[in-house]
Amino acid sequence: MAETLTHPARDATGTEHVEVLIVGAGISGIGGAYHLQEQCPGRSFLVLEAQDGFGGTWRTHRYPGIRSDSDLYTFGYRFKPWVGPPIATAEEIRKYMGEVIEENGLDRFIRYGHRIRTARWDSATNLWTIEAERKDGTTARFTANFLWMCQGYYRHEEGYTPQWPGMDRFRGVIAHPQTWPEDLDYRGKRVVVIGSGATAATVVPAMAGTAAHVTMLQRSPTYFRTGRNGIDIADELRMLGINEEWIHEIVRRKILFEQARFIDRTHSEPEKVKEDLLADVRRHLGEDYDVATHFTPRYRPWQQRLAFIPDADLFRAVARGQASVVTDEIETFTETGLLLTSGRTLEADIIVTATGFHLNVLGDIDFAIDGKPLVFGDTVTYRGLMFTGVPNLAWVFGYIRAAWTLRADMVADFVCRLLNHMEARQARRVEVALRPEDADMKLGPWLDPEEFSSGYVARGNHLLPRSGDKPEWRHMHDYWAEKDAIPAIDLEDAAFVYR
């Protein structure tokens, strides 16, 4: 393990200074801290986390059955082998992250219960000044040369719940998966889960069997893939006594290859992919089940996130009669459930709104550059890593069709290389700027709605930076292209302005 300065410098006012401040102790922040310690030895840093512990998403969400919807061979870090089932529970993921923290001595750099309220850049000093509110209401103040945003992309405090008529009349419990009540008892209760994405597909089979009945109410269907929660080649290699590091790398590459091939097929032969996915549904639910109504989406495969159902547990719950699917829209909540636009009623004791989240690109932090409020949506992204007019800041945003951590690892490599490059050329400031040849470049949204149309994107795309029509000026959302492009970034390109 590389040696790092343990304690940040503190001035007479109590302000602490570090060279790098990492925002967030989730999968990106913990990975960033590891890479920073290994690739930039001796550089002082801290990780500020709003919650009481590490984990990010895997700490926020505590609903029944909470699990990954990416395999852990690619969602896990490249530097630490994953040895469990590919689809893991939140508890297993937090245990894995805790091992990374303990094995690398990262706990001494993490400050929990620090919610950042403001971040101010001052060009006179080339410093960020950050103010964070502690749990006891006091304010902690920090300065940093470089800010590394690893806080994710959604608001952890509250999920997105549409406001339907009559919600205040319902006499039962309304729960959002993101703020799940710890004492919620659903034994023998009638449960309606509103939604059709990965969260709904997790909650429904987890509650089925314990609840009296669980109904998944969806406005429109979602594509699902099923498979065994295990990987044959990993099991075989372990039987042969192969080193876990080798197994991790082999399986990781195999999964990435198969994912890329499948994504290519969704573009080259979308109707054939659709046919295959629906045939899988019929295999589990039978030819008599109304697959056309309940499991045939209006969009092409992968135009929205395609959820994986391990061991087909959602379909098995439906086949056993413990759960059912209703495709309809809500007219109003009633005292005892829901009235649908078709006239049908659903009686419920508990209604779960698995309806998504609020896009939140900068963690509800009040940013300003030299006294001017930062409007993130007015910036242009450099490869989804840095942003025009925003000095000494990098952001982690993963992939929409592959595991988030794949890109978090790559961004970490880039940030560490950039920091070492700045030190070598004695630069205290770097920002990206459009070059003369980019003056007439066409700008568009961060995510093309035709390429990815999930609800949170439609609601919040305007909050995200703009993209250009050149590879340098957009997040490509393509691991196979970026795994070569990001390491090859020329840090002396005219897009990087050093001072």
C-alpha positions as CSV (number, residue, x, y, z in Angstrom):
1,M,0.0,0.0,0.0
2,A,1.4,3.4,-1.0
3,E,2.1,5.9,1.8
4,T,-0.2,9.0,2.0
5,L,-0.3,12.0,4.2
6,T,-2.6,11.0,7.0
7,H,-3.7,14.4,8.3
8,P,-4.8,17.4,6.3
9,A,-3.3,20.7,7.1
10,R,-5.5,23.0,9.3
11,D,-5.2,26.8,9.5
12,A,-5.9,29.1,12.4
13,T,-9.6,29.4,11.5
14,G,-10.0,25.6,11.6
15,T,-10.2,25.3,7.8
16,E,-8.6,22.0,6.7
17,H,-6.7,21.8,3.4
18,V,-6.1,18.8,1.2
19,E,-4.8,18.5,-2.3
20,V,-7.8,16.4,-3.4
21,L,-11.3,16.3,-2.0
22,I,-13.4,13.3,-3.0
23,V,-17.2,13.8,-2.7
24,G,-19.0,10.6,-1.8
25,A,-18.1,7.2,-0.2
26,G,-20.0,5.0,-2.6
27,I,-18.6,2.6,-5.2
28,S,-16.9,5.5,-7.1
29,G,-15.5,7.4,-4.1
30,I,-14.0,4.3,-2.4
31,G,-12.5,3.2,-5.7
32,G,-11.2,6.7,-6.3
33,A,-9.6,6.8,-2.9
34,Y,-7.9,3.5,-3.5
35,H,-6.5,4.6,-6.9
36,L,-5.4,8.0,-5.6
37,Q,-3.5,6.3,-2.8
38,E,-1.8,3.9,-5.2
39,Q,-1.1,6.1,-8.2
40,C,-0.4,9.5,-6.4
41,P,1.5,8.5,-3.3
42,G,2.0,11.2,-0.8
43,R,-0.8,13.4,-2.0
44,S,-3.2,14.5,0.8
45,F,-6.9,13.8,0.4
46,L,-10.2,13.3,2.2
47,V,-13.5,11.7,1.3
48,L,-16.6,13.5,2.5
49,E,-19.8,11.5,2.8
50,A,-23.2,12.8,3.8
51,Q,-24.5,9.5,5.2
52,D,-23.4,7.8,8.4
53,G,-21.4,5.1,6.5
54,F,-20.0,4.0,3.2
55,G,-22.0,2.3,0.5
56,G,-23.9,5.1,-1.4
57,T,-26.7,3.4,-3.3
58,W,-26.2,0.2,-1.3
59,R,-26.7,2.0,1.9
60,T,-29.6,4.3,0.8
61,H,-31.8,1.5,-0.5
62,R,-33.1,-1.0,2.1
63,Y,-36.2,-2.4,0.4
64,P,-36.8,-6.2,0.4
65,G,-34.6,-8.1,-1.9
66,I,-32.3,-5.2,-2.7
67,R,-29.6,-6.5,-5.1
68,S,-27.4,-5.4,-8.0
69,D,-28.7,-5.5,-11.6
70,S,-25.1,-5.6,-12.9
71,D,-22.9,-8.6,-12.4
72,L,-20.3,-8.1,-9.7
73,Y,-17.4,-9.3,-11.9
74,T,-17.8,-6.0,-13.8
75,F,-19.5,-4.0,-11.1
76,G,-16.7,-5.0,-8.7
77,Y,-13.4,-3.2,-8.9
78,R,-10.8,-4.4,-11.3
79,F,-8.2,-4.6,-8.4
80,K,-10.2,-6.8,-6.1
81,P,-11.6,-10.2,-7.2
82,W,-15.3,-10.9,-6.7
83,V,-15.8,-14.5,-5.4
84,G,-19.6,-14.6,-4.8
85,P,-22.6,-15.1,-7.0
86,P,-22.6,-12.5,-9.9
87,I,-25.9,-10.9,-8.8
88,A,-25.3,-9.8,-5.2
89,T,-27.3,-8.4,-2.4
90,A,-26.7,-4.9,-1.0
91,E,-25.3,-6.5,2.2
92,E,-22.8,-8.5,0.1
93,I,-21.7,-5.4,-1.9
94,R,-21.2,-3.4,1.3
95,K,-19.2,-6.2,2.8
96,Y,-17.0,-6.2,-0.4
97,M,-16.5,-2.4,-0.2
98,G,-15.8,-2.7,3.6
99,E,-13.0,-5.1,2.8
100,V,-11.5,-2.6,0.3
101,I,-11.6,0.1,2.9
102,E,-10.0,-2.1,5.6
103,E,-7.4,-3.8,3.4
104,N,-6.1,-0.5,2.2
105,G,-6.4,1.6,5.3
106,L,-8.9,4.0,3.7
107,D,-11.1,4.6,6.7
108,R,-8.7,7.2,8.1
109,F,-9.5,9.4,5.1
110,I,-13.3,9.2,5.2
111,R,-15.4,11.8,7.1
112,Y,-19.0,10.5,7.5
113,G,-22.0,12.7,8.3
114,H,-20.6,15.6,6.3
115,R,-23.2,17.0,3.8
116,I,-21.6,19.5,1.5
117,R,-23.7,22.7,1.1
118,T,-21.4,25.0,-0.9
119,A,-18.4,24.7,-3.2
120,R,-16.7,28.0,-4.3
121,W,-13.8,28.2,-6.8
122,D,-11.5,31.2,-6.4
123,S,-9.1,31.9,-9.4
124,A,-7.0,34.2,-7.3
125,T,-5.9,31.3,-5.0
126,N,-6.7,28.4,-7.4
127,L,-8.6,26.7,-4.6
128,W,-12.0,25.2,-4.0
129,T,-13.6,26.2,-0.6
130,I,-16.1,23.7,0.6
131,E,-18.5,24.0,3.5
132,A,-20.2,20.9,4.9
133,E,-22.8,20.5,7.5
134,R,-22.1,18.0,10.2
135,K,-24.8,15.9,11.8
136,D,-24.8,18.1,14.9
137,G,-25.6,21.2,12.7
138,T,-22.1,22.7,12.9
139,T,-20.2,23.6,9.8
140,A,-16.9,22.1,8.6
141,R,-14.8,24.1,6.2
142,F,-12.2,22.7,3.7
143,T,-10.0,24.0,0.9
144,A,-8.8,21.8,-1.9
145,N,-6.8,22.1,-5.0
146,F,-8.9,19.5,-6.9
147,L,-12.5,18.4,-6.5
148,W,-13.4,14.8,-7.5
149,M,-17.2,14.4,-7.7
150,C,-18.1,10.8,-6.9
151,Q,-21.6,11.4,-5.4
152,G,-23.6,9.7,-8.2
153,Y,-26.4,11.1,-10.2
154,Y,-29.6,11.0,-8.1
155,R,-31.0,12.5,-4.9
156,H,-30.6,10.0,-2.0
157,E,-32.9,11.8,0.4
158,E,-36.1,11.1,-1.6
159,G,-37.2,9.2,-4.6
160,Y,-39.5,10.3,-7.5
161,T,-43.2,9.7,-6.8
162,P,-45.8,11.1,-9.2
163,Q,-48.7,12.9,-7.5
164,W,-51.8,11.0,-8.3
165,P,-55.3,12.1,-7.3
166,G,-56.6,10.8,-4.0
167,M,-53.3,9.8,-2.5
168,D,-54.2,11.5,0.8
169,R,-57.4,9.4,1.0
170,F,-55.6,6.0,1.0
171,R,-55.8,4.5,4.5
172,G,-52.9,2.1,4.0
173,V,-49.2,2.6,3.7
174,I,-47.5,4.3,0.7
175,A,-43.7,3.5,0.6
176,H,-41.0,4.4,-1.9
177,P,-38.1,1.9,-2.2
178,Q,-35.6,4.7,-1.6
179,T,-37.1,5.6,1.8
180,W,-38.3,2.2,2.9
181,P,-39.8,2.1,6.4
182,E,-37.7,-0.1,8.6
183,D,-40.8,-1.4,10.6
184,L,-43.0,-2.1,7.6
185,D,-44.7,-5.5,8.1
186,Y,-46.2,-6.9,4.9
187,R,-46.9,-10.4,6.2
188,G,-50.4,-11.4,4.9
189,K,-51.0,-8.0,3.4
190,R,-52.2,-7.1,-0.1
191,V,-49.4,-5.2,-1.9
192,V,-49.4,-3.2,-5.1
193,V,-46.0,-2.3,-6.6
194,I,-46.3,0.6,-9.1
195,G,-43.5,0.3,-11.7
196,S,-41.9,-2.1,-14.1
197,G,-38.2,-1.5,-13.8
198,A,-35.4,-3.3,-12.0
199,T,-36.6,-2.2,-8.6
200,A,-40.1,-3.4,-9.1
201,A,-38.7,-6.7,-10.5
202,T,-36.7,-7.1,-7.3
203,V,-39.4,-6.1,-4.8
204,V,-42.2,-8.2,-6.2
205,P,-40.6,-11.6,-5.9
206,A,-38.9,-10.7,-2.5
207,M,-42.4,-9.8,-1.0
208,A,-44.3,-12.6,-2.8
209,G,-45.0,-15.6,-0.6
210,T,-44.8,-13.5,2.6
211,A,-47.5,-11.0,1.5
212,A,-51.0,-12.3,0.8
213,H,-50.5,-11.3,-2.8
214,V,-48.3,-8.8,-4.7
215,T,-49.5,-7.0,-7.9
216,M,-47.0,-5.3,-10.2
217,L,-49.0,-2.4,-11.7
218,Q,-47.3,-1.0,-14.8
219,R,-48.3,1.7,-17.2
220,S,-46.2,0.0,-19.9
221,P,-44.0,-3.2,-19.9
222,T,-40.2,-3.6,-19.6
223,Y,-37.8,-6.0,-21.2
224,F,-36.2,-8.5,-18.9
225,R,-33.4,-11.1,-19.3
226,T,-33.2,-14.2,-17.1
227,G,-30.4,-16.6,-16.2
228,R,-28.8,-18.6,-13.5
229,N,-27.2,-16.6,-10.7
230,G,-23.9,-18.2,-11.3
231,I,-21.3,-18.4,-14.0
232,D,-20.2,-21.9,-15.2
233,I,-16.7,-21.0,-16.2
234,A,-16.1,-19.4,-12.8
235,D,-17.3,-22.5,-11.0
236,E,-15.2,-24.7,-13.1
237,L,-12.0,-22.7,-12.7
238,R,-12.5,-22.7,-8.9
239,M,-12.8,-26.5,-9.0
240,L,-9.5,-26.5,-10.8
241,G,-7.9,-24.3,-8.1
242,I,-7.2,-21.4,-10.4
243,N,-6.1,-18.2,-8.7
244,E,-9.0,-15.8,-7.9
245,E,-7.3,-12.9,-9.7
246,W,-7.2,-14.9,-12.9
247,I,-10.8,-16.1,-12.5
248,H,-11.9,-12.5,-11.9
249,E,-10.1,-11.2,-15.1
250,I,-11.2,-14.1,-17.3
251,V,-14.9,-13.9,-16.2
252,R,-14.8,-10.1,-16.4
253,R,-13.6,-10.2,-20.0
254,K,-16.1,-12.9,-21.0
255,I,-19.0,-11.0,-19.6
256,L,-17.9,-7.8,-21.3
257,F,-17.5,-9.5,-24.6
258,E,-21.0,-11.1,-24.4
259,Q,-22.6,-7.8,-23.3
260,A,-21.0,-6.0,-26.2
261,R,-22.2,-8.6,-28.6
262,F,-25.7,-8.5,-27.2
263,I,-25.9,-4.6,-27.4
264,D,-24.7,-4.8,-31.0
265,R,-27.5,-7.2,-31.8
266,T,-30.1,-4.8,-30.2
267,H,-29.1,-2.3,-33.0
268,S,-28.4,-4.7,-35.9
269,E,-31.3,-7.0,-35.4
270,P,-33.7,-5.5,-32.8
271,E,-36.7,-7.6,-33.9
272,K,-34.8,-10.9,-33.4
273,V,-33.6,-9.8,-30.0
274,K,-37.2,-8.8,-29.1
275,E,-38.4,-12.2,-30.2
276,D,-35.8,-14.0,-28.1
277,L,-36.6,-12.0,-25.0
278,L,-40.3,-12.6,-25.3
279,A,-39.7,-16.3,-26.0
280,D,-37.9,-16.5,-22.7
281,V,-40.9,-15.0,-20.9
282,R,-43.2,-17.5,-22.5
283,R,-40.9,-20.4,-21.5
284,H,-41.5,-19.4,-17.8
285,L,-45.1,-18.3,-17.9
286,G,-46.5,-20.6,-20.6
287,E,-48.0,-20.0,-24.1
288,D,-51.4,-19.0,-22.7
289,Y,-50.1,-16.1,-20.7
290,D,-50.8,-12.6,-22.2
291,V,-47.2,-11.7,-23.0
292,A,-48.3,-9.2,-25.6
293,T,-50.0,-7.1,-23.0
294,H,-47.8,-7.4,-20.0
295,F,-44.2,-8.1,-21.3
296,T,-44.0,-6.5,-24.8
297,P,-42.6,-2.9,-24.5
298,R,-43.3,-0.2,-27.1
299,Y,-39.5,0.6,-27.4
300,R,-36.7,-1.5,-28.9
301,P,-34.5,-3.6,-26.5
302,W,-32.0,-1.5,-24.6
303,Q,-33.6,1.9,-25.4
304,Q,-34.3,1.7,-21.7
305,R,-32.3,-0.2,-19.1
306,L,-32.8,-4.0,-19.5
307,A,-33.1,-5.6,-16.1
308,F,-31.7,-9.0,-15.3
309,I,-33.8,-11.4,-13.3
310,P,-31.6,-14.0,-11.6
311,D,-33.1,-17.5,-11.6
312,A,-36.3,-16.0,-13.2
313,D,-37.6,-15.2,-9.7
314,L,-40.2,-12.6,-10.8
315,F,-41.6,-15.0,-13.4
316,R,-41.6,-17.9,-11.0
317,A,-43.6,-15.8,-8.4
318,V,-46.2,-15.0,-11.1
319,A,-46.4,-18.6,-12.3
320,R,-47.0,-19.8,-8.7
321,G,-49.9,-17.3,-8.3
322,Q,-48.1,-15.4,-5.5
323,A,-47.8,-12.3,-7.8
324,S,-49.6,-10.9,-10.8
325,V,-49.0,-8.2,-13.4
326,V,-51.6,-5.6,-14.3
327,T,-51.0,-3.2,-17.3
328,D,-53.1,-0.1,-16.8
329,E,-53.0,3.5,-15.6
330,I,-54.1,5.0,-12.3
331,E,-57.3,7.1,-12.3
332,T,-57.2,7.8,-8.6
333,F,-56.2,6.4,-5.2
334,T,-59.2,5.3,-3.1
335,E,-59.5,4.6,0.7
336,T,-58.7,1.0,0.1
337,G,-56.5,0.9,-3.0
338,L,-56.5,2.1,-6.6
339,L,-59.1,2.8,-9.3
340,L,-57.6,2.3,-12.8
341,T,-58.6,4.0,-16.0
342,S,-60.1,0.8,-17.3
343,G,-62.5,0.9,-14.4
344,R,-60.8,-2.0,-12.6
345,T,-60.0,-1.6,-8.9
346,L,-57.0,-3.0,-7.0
347,E,-57.4,-3.4,-3.3
348,A,-54.3,-2.8,-1.3
349,D,-53.0,-2.5,2.2
350,I,-49.6,-1.3,1.0
351,I,-48.7,0.6,-2.2
352,V,-45.0,0.7,-3.2
353,T,-44.1,3.5,-5.6
354,A,-41.2,2.0,-7.5
355,T,-41.3,5.0,-9.8
356,G,-37.7,6.1,-10.1
357,F,-35.6,8.9,-8.7
358,H,-34.7,12.5,-9.1
359,L,-31.7,13.2,-11.3
360,N,-29.3,15.2,-9.2
361,V,-26.0,15.9,-11.0
362,L,-24.0,17.8,-8.4
363,G,-25.4,16.5,-5.1
364,D,-27.6,19.5,-4.4
365,I,-24.4,21.5,-3.8
366,D,-24.4,25.2,-4.4
367,F,-21.5,25.7,-6.8
368,A,-20.0,29.0,-7.8
369,I,-17.0,29.9,-10.0
370,D,-15.4,33.3,-9.0
371,G,-18.7,34.4,-7.4
372,K,-20.9,33.4,-10.4
373,P,-23.3,30.5,-9.8
374,L,-22.4,27.4,-11.9
375,V,-25.2,26.4,-14.3
376,F,-24.0,22.9,-15.1
377,G,-26.4,22.5,-18.0
378,D,-24.6,25.4,-19.8
379,T,-21.3,23.6,-19.8
380,V,-19.9,21.3,-22.5
381,T,-18.5,18.0,-21.4
382,Y,-15.0,16.7,-22.2
383,R,-15.6,12.9,-22.6
384,G,-18.0,13.0,-19.6
385,L,-15.0,13.7,-17.3
386,M,-14.5,17.5,-17.1
387,F,-16.6,20.5,-18.1
388,T,-15.9,23.8,-19.9
389,G,-15.5,26.7,-17.5
390,V,-15.1,24.5,-14.4
391,P,-11.5,24.4,-13.2
392,N,-9.9,21.5,-11.2
393,L,-12.9,19.3,-11.1
394,A,-13.7,15.8,-12.5
395,W,-16.9,13.9,-12.3
396,V,-17.7,10.1,-12.3
397,F,-20.7,9.1,-14.4
398,G,-20.8,5.5,-15.4
399,Y,-22.5,3.6,-18.2
400,I,-26.1,3.1,-19.1
401,R,-25.6,-0.3,-20.6
402,A,-22.7,-1.7,-18.6
403,A,-21.5,-1.7,-14.9
404,W,-20.9,1.7,-13.4
405,T,-17.6,0.7,-11.9
406,L,-16.0,0.0,-15.2
407,R,-16.0,3.7,-15.9
408,A,-15.3,4.7,-12.3
409,D,-12.0,2.8,-12.5
410,M,-11.1,4.5,-15.8
411,V,-12.0,7.9,-14.5
412,A,-9.7,7.3,-11.5
413,D,-6.8,6.4,-13.9
414,F,-7.5,9.6,-15.8
415,V,-7.7,11.9,-12.7
416,C,-4.5,10.4,-11.2
417,R,-2.6,10.8,-14.5
418,L,-3.9,14.4,-14.8
419,L,-2.8,15.3,-11.2
420,N,0.6,13.8,-11.8
421,H,0.9,15.7,-15.1
422,M,-0.1,19.0,-13.4
423,E,2.6,18.4,-10.8
424,A,5.2,17.6,-13.5
425,R,4.5,20.9,-15.4
426,Q,4.0,22.9,-12.1
427,A,0.4,23.8,-13.0
428,R,-2.0,24.8,-10.2
429,R,-5.0,25.0,-12.4
430,V,-6.5,23.1,-15.4
431,E,-9.8,23.4,-17.2
432,V,-11.1,22.3,-20.5
433,A,-12.1,24.7,-23.3
434,L,-13.4,24.4,-26.8
435,R,-10.6,24.7,-29.3
436,P,-10.8,26.9,-32.4
437,E,-11.7,23.9,-34.5
438,D,-14.6,23.3,-32.2
439,A,-16.2,26.7,-32.7
440,D,-19.0,25.6,-35.0
441,M,-19.5,22.2,-33.4
442,K,-23.1,21.1,-33.1
443,L,-24.2,20.7,-29.5
444,G,-26.8,18.3,-28.2
445,P,-28.0,16.7,-24.9
446,W,-25.9,14.6,-22.7
447,L,-28.1,11.6,-23.5
448,D,-29.8,11.2,-26.8
449,P,-33.5,10.4,-26.0
450,E,-33.7,8.2,-29.1
451,E,-30.8,6.1,-27.7
452,F,-31.9,6.0,-24.0
453,S,-35.4,7.1,-23.0
454,S,-35.9,6.3,-19.3
455,G,-38.1,8.6,-17.3
456,Y,-35.3,10.1,-15.2
457,V,-33.5,11.1,-18.3
458,A,-36.6,12.7,-19.8
459,R,-37.2,14.6,-16.6
460,G,-33.7,15.8,-16.0
461,N,-31.6,15.8,-19.2
462,H,-31.7,19.6,-19.2
463,L,-29.7,19.6,-15.9
464,L,-26.8,17.7,-17.5
465,P,-23.9,19.3,-19.5
466,R,-24.2,19.5,-23.3
467,S,-22.4,17.2,-25.7
468,G,-20.7,17.8,-29.0
469,D,-20.6,15.7,-32.1
470,K,-16.9,14.9,-31.7
471,P,-15.7,12.0,-29.6
472,E,-13.7,14.4,-27.3
473,W,-16.8,16.3,-26.4
474,R,-19.3,13.6,-25.3
475,H,-19.6,10.7,-23.0
476,M,-19.7,7.8,-25.5
477,H,-21.5,5.4,-23.1
478,D,-19.5,2.7,-24.8
479,Y,-17.0,0.8,-22.7
480,W,-15.3,-0.9,-25.6
481,A,-14.5,2.4,-27.3
482,E,-13.6,4.3,-24.1
483,K,-11.3,1.6,-22.6
484,D,-8.8,2.6,-25.3
485,A,-9.8,6.2,-25.8
486,I,-9.6,7.4,-22.2
487,P,-6.1,6.1,-21.5
488,A,-5.0,7.6,-24.8
489,I,-6.1,11.1,-23.9
490,D,-3.4,13.6,-24.8
491,L,-3.1,15.8,-21.7
492,E,-1.2,18.4,-23.8
493,D,-4.1,18.7,-26.3
494,A,-5.3,22.3,-26.8
495,A,-8.6,21.3,-25.0
496,F,-6.6,21.4,-21.7
497,V,-5.8,24.8,-20.5
498,Y,-3.2,25.0,-17.7
499,R,-2.2,27.9,-15.6
